Amino acid sequence: MLNLAMIAVLNRPNELSTHIRGALTNGVTREEICEIFLQVGVYAGIPAAVDSFRLARAVFADLDKERA
């Protein structure tokens, strides 16, 4: 979970996408991921959080398509 926050702050979208998928695979919930990015916004700035939320929504949508 800490990796998600650090990668978001470092603005590494490709790595963040991979780690979001991995976190979900390992039991982290979508809500927890969103909470992580909320904290990113508080401590690293809103732009980093907005980009992270946007990427997370894309990963969530891809996973939903794969499962349908």
MDAnalysis code that builds the backbone (N, CA, C; Angstrom):
import MDAnalysis as mda
import numpy as np

u = mda.Universe.empty(204, n_residues=68, atom_resindex=np.repeat(np.arange(68), 3), trajectory=True)
u.add_TopologyAttr("name", ["N", "CA", "C"] * 68)
u.add_TopologyAttr("resid", np.arange(1, 69))
u.add_TopologyAttr("resname", ["MET", "LEU", "ASN", "LEU", "ALA", "MET", "ILE", "ALA", "VAL", "LEU", "ASN", "ARG", "PRO", "ASN", "GLU", "LEU", "SER", "THR", "HIS", "ILE", "ARG", "GLY", "ALA", "LEU", "THR", "ASN", "GLY", "VAL", "THR", "ARG", "GLU", "GLU", "ILE", "CYS", "GLU", "ILE", "PHE", "LEU", "GLN", "VAL", "GLY", "VAL", "TYR", "ALA", "GLY", "ILE", "PRO", "ALA", "ALA", "VAL", "ASP", "SER", "PHE", "ARG", "LEU", "ALA", "ARG", "ALA", "VAL", "PHE", "ALA", "ASP", "LEU", "ASP", "LYS", "GLU", "ARG", "ALA"])
u.atoms.positions = np.array([
    [0.830, -1.187, 0.000],
    [0.000, 0.000, 0.000],
    [0.874, 1.251, 0.000],
    [1.968, 1.174, 0.725],
    [2.892, 2.303, 0.733],
    [3.499, 2.508, -0.648],
    [3.755, 1.406, -1.361],
    [4.297, 1.523, -2.717],
    [3.370, 2.325, -3.617],
    [2.062, 2.117, -3.490],
    [1.115, 2.870, -4.310],
    [1.274, 4.369, -4.072],
    [1.375, 4.762, -2.828],
    [1.524, 6.183, -2.505],
    [2.843, 6.730, -3.046],
    [3.920, 5.986, -2.856],
    [5.225, 6.474, -3.309],
    [5.282, 6.598, -4.826],
    [4.750, 5.610, -5.533],
    [4.773, 5.651, -6.991],
    [3.879, 6.776, -7.507],
    [2.761, 7.018, -6.839],
    [1.879, 8.127, -7.223],
    [2.596, 9.465, -7.062],
    [3.283, 9.641, -5.954],
    [4.003, 10.887, -5.695],
    [5.125, 11.090, -6.715],
    [5.765, 9.996, -7.125],
    [6.858, 10.084, -8.096],
    [6.372, 10.237, -9.535],
    [5.051, 10.194, -9.745],
    [4.456, 10.353, -11.075],
    [4.997, 9.320, -12.065],
    [4.795, 8.062, -11.727],
    [5.204, 6.949, -12.587],
    [3.955, 6.163, -12.993],
    [3.206, 6.646, -13.986],
    [1.908, 6.045, -14.308],
    [1.968, 4.585, -14.742],
    [2.970, 4.199, -15.525],
    [3.039, 2.797, -15.953],
    [3.237, 1.868, -14.768],
    [4.134, 2.240, -13.883],
    [4.380, 1.427, -12.699],
    [3.172, 1.435, -11.771],
    [2.522, 2.582, -11.657],
    [1.364, 2.686, -10.768],
    [0.243, 1.768, -11.236],
    [0.011, 1.730, -12.522],
    [-1.021, 0.848, -13.066],
    [-0.742, -0.605, -12.697],
    [0.492, -1.023, -12.871],
    [0.880, -2.397, -12.532],
    [0.702, -2.667, -11.047],
    [1.083, -1.717, -10.220],
    [0.976, -1.913, -8.777],
    [-0.475, -1.866, -8.290],
    [-1.319, -1.103, -8.955],
    [-2.746, -1.108, -8.602],
    [-3.317, -2.496, -8.853],
    [-3.016, -3.054, -10.022],
    [-3.484, -4.415, -10.336],
    [-2.957, -5.419, -9.310],
    [-1.685, -5.306, -8.996],
    [-1.092, -6.214, -8.022],
    [-1.714, -6.082, -6.649],
    [-1.991, -4.857, -6.247],
    [-2.610, -4.635, -4.938],
    [-3.989, -5.282, -4.884],
    [-4.761, -5.110, -5.946],
    [-6.093, -5.718, -5.991],
    [-5.995, -7.240, -5.952],
    [-5.031, -7.784, -6.658],
    [-4.824, -9.234, -6.669],
    [-4.469, -9.751, -5.282],
    [-3.774, -8.926, -4.514],
    [-3.319, -9.339, -3.188],
    [-4.260, -8.923, -2.063],
    [-5.482, -8.503, -2.411],
    [-6.487, -8.276, -1.383],
    [-6.755, -6.849, -0.963],
    [-6.046, -5.889, -1.533],
    [-6.343, -4.494, -1.222],
    [-7.638, -4.136, -1.955],
    [-8.551, -3.472, -1.281],
    [-9.836, -3.142, -1.902],
    [-9.731, -1.855, -2.721],
    [-10.702, -1.668, -3.581],
    [-10.764, -0.434, -4.368],
    [-10.911, 0.776, -3.452],
    [-11.697, 0.615, -2.423],
    [-11.879, 1.711, -1.465],
    [-10.558, 2.069, -0.787],
    [-9.782, 1.072, -0.405],
    [-8.486, 1.339, 0.229],
    [-7.542, 2.046, -0.736],
    [-7.564, 1.643, -1.995],
    [-6.721, 2.305, -2.990],
    [-7.122, 3.771, -3.126],
    [-8.406, 4.043, -3.159],
    [-8.872, 5.431, -3.239],
    [-8.471, 6.228, -2.002],
    [-8.511, 5.608, -0.847],
    [-8.075, 6.285, 0.385],
    [-6.586, 6.622, 0.328],
    [-5.801, 5.728, -0.234],
    [-4.368, 5.994, -0.387],
    [-4.169, 7.244, -1.235],
    [-4.896, 7.327, -2.356],
    [-4.724, 8.470, -3.245],
    [-5.291, 9.755, -2.644],
    [-6.263, 9.635, -1.775],
    [-6.744, 10.804, -1.043],
    [-5.616, 11.364, -0.173],
    [-4.892, 10.489, 0.497],
    [-3.756, 10.921, 1.315],
    [-2.639, 11.501, 0.454],
    [-2.446, 10.941, -0.731],
    [-1.468, 11.507, -1.666],
    [-1.832, 12.964, -1.955],
    [-3.113, 13.224, -2.159],
    [-3.545, 14.595, -2.421],
    [-3.245, 15.532, -1.273],
    [-3.441, 15.060, -0.065],
    [-3.195, 15.887, 1.121],
    [-1.711, 16.202, 1.269],
    [-0.867, 15.202, 1.068],
    [0.552, 15.368, 1.371],
    [1.432, 15.688, 0.169],
    [0.968, 15.362, -1.046],
    [1.812, 15.586, -2.223],
    [1.169, 16.507, -3.251],
    [-0.072, 16.885, -3.019],
    [-0.735, 17.812, -3.925],
    [-1.862, 17.168, -4.717],
    [-2.831, 17.995, -5.025],
    [-4.022, 17.543, -5.737],
    [-3.696, 16.999, -7.131],
    [-2.793, 17.620, -7.901],
    [-2.516, 17.064, -9.228],
    [-2.055, 15.602, -9.192],
    [-1.220, 15.257, -8.242],
    [-0.764, 13.865, -8.127],
    [-1.929, 12.945, -7.797],
    [-2.820, 13.401, -6.937],
    [-3.975, 12.583, -6.560],
    [-4.939, 12.423, -7.728],
    [-5.200, 13.499, -8.453],
    [-6.133, 13.437, -9.582],
    [-5.625, 12.463, -10.639],
    [-4.343, 12.553, -10.968],
    [-3.769, 11.618, -11.942],
    [-3.874, 10.181, -11.451],
    [-3.641, 9.972, -10.173],
    [-3.702, 8.624, -9.603],
    [-5.122, 8.078, -9.607],
    [-6.092, 8.913, -9.247],
    [-7.494, 8.479, -9.287],
    [-7.908, 8.133, -10.718],
    [-7.490, 8.955, -11.667],
    [-7.835, 8.717, -13.072],
    [-7.282, 7.363, -13.525],
    [-6.052, 7.099, -13.173],
    [-5.428, 5.831, -13.547],
    [-6.107, 4.658, -12.842],
    [-6.434, 4.828, -11.582],
    [-7.110, 3.755, -10.838],
    [-8.463, 3.438, -11.460],
    [-9.216, 4.467, -11.834],
    [-10.517, 4.225, -12.482],
    [-10.346, 3.440, -13.777],
    [-9.294, 3.744, -14.538],
    [-9.037, 3.016, -15.785],
    [-8.706, 1.553, -15.502],
    [-7.895, 1.311, -14.485],
    [-7.556, -0.071, -14.113],
    [-8.804, -0.801, -13.631],
    [-9.611, -0.153, -12.805],
    [-10.851, -0.778, -12.325],
    [-11.754, -1.148, -13.504],
    [-11.879, -0.241, -14.472],
    [-12.730, -0.500, -15.642],
    [-12.188, -1.665, -16.464],
    [-10.872, -1.714, -16.645],
    [-10.266, -2.830, -17.386],
    [-10.531, -4.155, -16.693],
    [-10.379, -4.173, -15.385],
    [-10.623, -5.410, -14.638],
    [-12.084, -5.826, -14.722],
    [-12.984, -4.855, -14.668],
    [-14.413, -5.166, -14.787],
    [-14.726, -5.762, -16.158],
    [-14.101, -5.228, -17.212],
    [-14.297, -5.773, -18.559],
    [-13.778, -7.202, -18.653],
    [-12.609, -7.444, -18.054],
    [-12.017, -8.782, -18.095],
    [-12.893, -9.801, -17.382],
    [-13.559, -9.372, -16.336],
    [-14.385, -10.289, -15.538],
    [-15.778, -10.501, -16.131],
    [-16.187, -9.612, -17.036],
    [-17.540, -9.703, -17.623],
    [-17.625, -10.755, -18.718],
])
